[in-house]
Amino acid sequence: MAGESKIKLSYFTLVGLAEPIRFMLSYLGKDFEDYRFGGKEWLTIKPNTPWGKCPVLELNGQKLTQNVAICRYLGKEAGLGGKDNWEDLKIDEIIDVLTDLRIELVKYHYEMDVARKEALKGPTFNEIVPFYMKKLDDHVAKNNGYLANGKFSWADLYYGALSDCLNYLLGTEITDGYPNMKALKEKIFALPAIKAWVDKRPPDDLNL
């Protein structure tokens, strides 16, 4: 990363959408400031962000948002992109599928109306999650144990990092019953740089 200066990542006090960026930076062996803030502090930070969203990554003297775009860049910097545009497309497709699954879980988890949440519970657990996870599990089986192009890519790192967020939203281990997705997650967490990060990362604090 040319012209590199201090790297700072700002996000709430939880894994969430910042964790894929943390995984990418850790995999790259980059030192970065993992700045975490609470909801009240966010109100003062938000006006100074590029698009009113977080996570915010300060890299090469600039502030950047959009976790997928950031991870795509960092993944390519790590040599984990596709060998051509077609392979990049296959990686991007999986990332969008994972995003679709996350959005479905967000709808369920953050529904405040008790009756409406109860109505969403059955479809979420019995239809939506099995639909995505079964397809992903079969896909990994056909791709040599990975999510795209039959080889390790930034999509796998992204999924590993996002898995804790998916578990939090669902309230249970999302890979249970899906052995290929579980094995891939374990493979990612066993990478030395990722294991070192996970071992030292602070616990979520949902009270701030």
N, C-alpha and C positions, 0 to 999 in steps of 0.2 A: 504494500500500500504506500505509494509514493507520497512524499511530503508529510509523513506521518507525525502527528503530535499526540498529545494526551487523549486517550479514549475514555469517554464517560457515557454510561448508559443510565438513563433515568426512567424509573417505573414505580408502580405501587409496591407495597411490601408483600409481594407474592410472586409465584412463578409466572403464571399467566402468559401473555403474549411476548414478554421480554425474554422468557427462558430459551426459545430457539436462538435468539441473538447471543445470549450468554453461552450457549453450547457452541455456537459457531466461533465466537471469539476465543473460547477455551481451547477448541480444537486447533485453532490457528496459533495457539501459544501466546496470545496477546494479553498484556497486562491492561486491565481496564477498571475504572471506578464504577462500582455497582451501587449507584445512588438510588435509595428507596425512600418513598414518601407516603404519607397518609392522605386521606381524602381532603382534609382541610388545607393541607399544604398544596395540594394539586390546584386548588382554586387560585393560588398566587402564581403557580408555575405555568398554568394553561395559557394565559395571555402571551407568554413569551415563547411558545412553541410554534413551529412553522405552520401547522394546520390544526391546532387545537386538540391534538391527539397525542397519546403516548403508547408505546415507549418512544423515547427520543434518544437517538444515538449521536453523540458529538464525535465526529471523525474527520480528520484532515481539516480541522478548524471550522467545520460546518455542522449545523444541526439537521438531522435527518429523521423522518418518521416512516411509517408503513413497514411492519415487521417482515412481511414476505419479500418486499423489494430489497430490504437490507440483507436478509438472509440469502437471497439469490446472489447478491453481490459478494457477500462474504464466502458463500459456498464456492463461487467461481474462483475467488482469490485462493481458496484452499485446494483448488484443483478437483473439486467435486461436482463440476458441471458436466453436461453431456459432451460427447466428442464432436457433435454437430448440432445444427438447429433442430433436427428431428428428435434427437435424444433430449435436448433442452425442453422441447414441447412435452415429451412424456413425463419429465420431472415436474413441469409446471402443472400438468393435468392432475397428478397425484396431490400436489400441494392444494389445488383448488378443491379436490374431493375432501381432503382433511379439513379445509376451511368450511365447507358445506356441513360436514358432520359437527364441527365445533359450534356453528351458528344454530343448528338444531338443538344442541344441548344447552346453549345459552338461553334459548327461548324457554326451555323447561325449567332450568335452574333458577332463573331470575324472575319467573312469573310470581307476582306478589299476591294475586287473587287466589285464595286457597282452593276454591271450587274449580277454577280454571286450571290450576296446577295439577290437581288430582285428575282432571280430564286429559291432560297432556301425558300423565305418567304412563298409562298403558301403552299408547302408541310409541312413546319414546323408547321404553324398555323392550317392548315386544315386536316392534316393527322397524323403527328408524335405525336404532343401534345395530340390531342383527343384520339389517339390509346392508349397511355400510361395512361392518366388521367382517361379515362372511365374504363379501366381494373382495375386500382388501386382503383377507387371509388367503383366499384362493389365488389372488394376484401375486402375492409374495411367494407362494408355492411354485408358481410358474416362472418367477423371476430370480431363481437361484438364491432365494432367501432375502431379497431386497425389494424395494418399492418401484424401481424404474430401471429399465434397460438391462436387467439381469446383473447389476453390479452396484456397489456402494456409491451413493450420491448424497448431495446435501438434503434431498428429500427424506432420507433415512434419519439423518441428524435432526431434521426439523420434526419429524414424527416422534422420535425419542424424547425430545424436549417438550413437545406438546402433550405427551401422554399423561403427565401428572395433572395438567390443566383439565384434560378430558375426564380423568378420574374424579377430580374435584367437582366438576359440573354434574357428573352422573351420580356421584356419591358411592361409587364402587369401582373395582378394578376392571377397566373396560376390555382388557385383553383376555379375561377369563373365558375359556371356551373357544379361544381362537389361537391355537398353538403356534402358528407361523408368525402372527403379530406379536405374541408374547416373546418368542425366541428372538425376533428382530429387536424388540425393546431391550431385552437382556444383553444382546450383542452390542448395542449402542452404549448402554450404561457401563459395559465392561471395557470400553476404550479407555486407555490410561488417562488421557487428558480430560475426558468426560467424568470418569470416576473421581479424579482429583477435584474437579469442580463440585460435583454432587456432594462429596464428603465435606467440603468446606462451606457450602452455601448456607445462608441463614434460613431458619424456618419461616414459613409464611406467618404474617401477623395481620389478621383480618380485623383487628380492633382499632387500627389507626384511622 
